[in-house]
């Protein structure tokens, strides 16, 4: 009976998967160099953890008090308008040779700051996944369409986005480098597309087998000692 129980524990270990949060700084954009002051000149030293050019139409702001459950853990969100500026971060996560990574974030397209649609374009947020400080692209550009922005559409809807980064897609030369991400507005309606981004997370899904196999080995050792 004991042997069967131990075998079940060990066999079941391979079925357990955990999400390990990667080292991404200030993914909710709540920390600012000057607390409580909106940033409307890009991500050039004003938003800890993030870098980018000085740009008048990107930064961090409070998104019109439009909050969806789970979309925000505070009052701030990053915004990007008119393909002007970007935010990027080289994380503390070192790229390995197996498994993968999950990039997730929330987006909201309101087109103009007053919450009305300004044109017939499509709101698009783009991300790039890169390796190392030299920003060697792994996924050069991935676009997330937020839907048609036309008169009569309802602005201000949070949408949850996700991208799985397969380790098999990462060149061997990039293994050992730090994983980085870049985010920007890539909308066709450049005259007035205003997109918010919030709660950016980077997680490593991996089997939690080592600890469970260790527990199984200890149980087996204890059984043998009793025998």
C-alpha positions in Angstrom: 0.0 0.0 0.0 2.8 2.4 0.9 4.7 1.7 -2.2 1.6 2.4 -4.4 1.0 5.6 -2.6 4.5 6.8 -3.1 4.4 5.8 -6.7 1.2 7.9 -7.1 2.9 10.9 -5.6 5.8 10.7 -7.9 3.7 10.1 -11.0 1.5 13.0 -10.2 4.4 15.3 -9.8 4.8 15.7 -13.6 1.2 17.0 -13.9 1.8 20.1 -11.7 2.6 23.4 -13.3 3.3 26.7 -11.6 3.6 30.3 -12.8 6.7 31.9 -11.6 6.7 35.7 -11.9 9.6 37.0 -13.9 11.6 40.1 -12.7 9.7 42.9 -14.4 9.8 46.3 -12.6 6.8 48.6 -12.2 4.5 46.7 -14.6 1.5 48.5 -13.1 3.1 52.0 -13.7 2.2 53.1 -10.2 5.7 54.2 -9.3 6.8 57.6 -10.8 9.9 59.7 -10.3 7.7 62.5 -9.0 4.8 60.7 -7.2 1.3 61.8 -8.0 2.3 63.8 -11.1 1.2 62.5 -14.5 4.0 61.9 -17.0 3.3 63.2 -20.5 6.7 63.4 -22.0 7.5 59.8 -22.6 9.5 57.3 -20.6 12.8 59.0 -20.5 13.8 58.6 -16.8 10.4 59.5 -15.5 8.9 56.0 -14.9 11.2 53.7 -12.9 11.8 50.4 -14.6 10.9 51.7 -18.1 12.9 53.6 -20.7 12.0 55.3 -24.0 12.4 58.5 -25.9 11.1 61.9 -24.8 7.7 62.1 -26.6 4.8 64.5 -26.0 2.1 61.8 -26.7 3.1 59.0 -24.4 3.7 58.5 -20.7 1.6 57.6 -17.6 -1.8 59.0 -16.6 -5.0 58.2 -14.8 -7.3 56.7 -17.5 -10.5 58.7 -17.2 -11.5 56.8 -14.0 -12.5 53.9 -16.3 -11.7 50.8 -14.4 -12.5 47.2 -15.2 -12.3 44.4 -12.6 -8.8 43.1 -12.5 -7.5 45.6 -15.1 -5.8 47.9 -12.6 -4.2 47.6 -9.2 -4.0 51.3 -8.7 -4.8 54.6 -10.5 -2.2 54.8 -13.2 -1.7 53.3 -16.6 0.7 53.9 -19.5 -0.7 55.7 -22.5 0.5 55.8 -26.1 -0.9 58.1 -28.8 -0.3 58.6 -32.5 2.6 56.2 -32.8 4.6 58.6 -30.7 7.1 57.1 -28.3 7.4 53.7 -26.7 8.2 52.0 -23.4 10.7 49.2 -23.1 12.3 47.2 -20.3 15.1 44.6 -20.1 13.8 42.3 -17.3 15.8 40.5 -14.7 14.8 37.2 -16.3 17.7 35.2 -17.9 16.7 33.3 -21.0 17.0 29.5 -20.7 17.1 26.8 -23.3 13.7 25.2 -22.5 10.1 26.0 -21.6 8.8 29.5 -22.4 7.5 32.8 -21.1 4.1 34.4 -20.9 3.7 38.1 -21.5 0.3 39.5 -20.4 -1.1 43.0 -20.2 -4.4 45.0 -20.3 -5.2 47.4 -23.1 -7.9 50.0 -23.6 -8.5 52.0 -26.8 -10.4 55.3 -26.3 -9.1 57.0 -29.4 -9.2 60.5 -27.9 -8.7 61.7 -24.4 -12.4 62.8 -24.0 -13.5 59.2 -24.6 -15.1 59.5 -28.1 -14.0 57.9 -31.3 -12.1 60.2 -33.7 -11.9 58.2 -36.9 -12.4 54.9 -38.7 -9.0 53.3 -38.0 -8.3 50.3 -35.8 -6.6 50.6 -32.5 -3.4 48.5 -32.4 -0.9 48.0 -29.7 2.4 46.4 -30.7 5.0 44.6 -28.6 8.5 43.4 -29.4 10.3 40.7 -27.5 14.1 41.0 -27.5 17.2 39.6 -25.9 20.0 41.4 -24.1 21.0 45.1 -23.9 21.6 45.1 -27.7 17.9 44.3 -28.1 18.3 41.4 -30.6 14.6 40.7 -31.7 13.1 37.4 -30.8 9.6 38.4 -32.0 10.2 41.6 -34.0 6.7 42.9 -33.8 3.4 41.4 -32.6 0.3 43.5 -33.2 -2.9 43.3 -31.0 -5.9 44.7 -32.7 -8.3 46.3 -30.3 -11.3 46.5 -32.7 -12.7 49.1 -35.1 -12.9 52.6 -33.8 -15.9 54.1 -35.6 -18.7 56.4 -34.5 -21.2 54.5 -32.4 -18.7 52.1 -31.0 -18.3 52.0 -27.2 -15.0 53.4 -26.1 -13.2 52.6 -22.8 -13.3 48.8 -22.7 -10.4 46.9 -21.1 -9.1 43.9 -23.1 -6.7 41.3 -21.7 -3.8 40.4 -24.0 -1.4 37.6 -23.9 1.6 36.3 -25.8 3.5 33.0 -25.2 7.2 33.1 -26.1 8.4 29.6 -27.0 11.9 28.8 -25.9 12.3 26.9 -29.2 12.0 30.2 -31.1 14.9 31.8 -29.2 18.2 31.4 -31.0 21.0 29.6 -29.1 23.1 32.8 -29.2 20.5 34.6 -27.0 20.4 31.9 -24.3 21.9 33.5 -21.1 20.8 37.0 -22.1 18.1 38.9 -20.3 14.6 39.0 -21.8 13.3 42.4 -22.8 10.0 43.8 -24.0 9.0 47.0 -26.0 5.5 48.4 -26.2 4.1 51.1 -28.5 1.0 52.3 -30.4 0.9 51.0 -33.9 -2.6 52.1 -34.9 -3.7 53.0 -38.4 -5.8 55.9 -37.0 -2.7 58.0 -36.2 -4.7 61.2 -36.0 -6.2 60.4 -32.7 -5.6 56.9 -31.5 -5.1 56.9 -27.7 -4.4 53.5 -26.1 -3.8 52.7 -22.4 -1.7 49.8 -21.2 -1.7 48.5 -17.7 -0.5 45.6 -15.4 2.2 44.2 -17.7 3.5 40.9 -16.4 6.1 38.4 -17.6 5.8 34.9 -16.1 7.7 31.7 -16.6 5.4 28.6 -16.7 7.4 25.6 -15.6 6.8 22.2 -14.0 7.0 22.1 -10.3 8.5 18.7 -10.3 11.8 19.0 -8.5 10.2 19.8 -5.1 7.6 17.0 -5.5 10.2 14.5 -6.6 12.2 15.5 -3.6 9.3 14.8 -1.3 8.7 11.5 -3.0 12.3 10.5 -2.5 12.2 11.4 1.2 9.0 9.4 1.6 10.6 6.4 -0.1 13.7 6.7 2.0 11.5 6.8 5.2 9.7 3.7 4.1 12.9 1.8 3.5 14.2 2.8 6.9 11.1 1.5 8.5 11.3 -1.7 6.6 
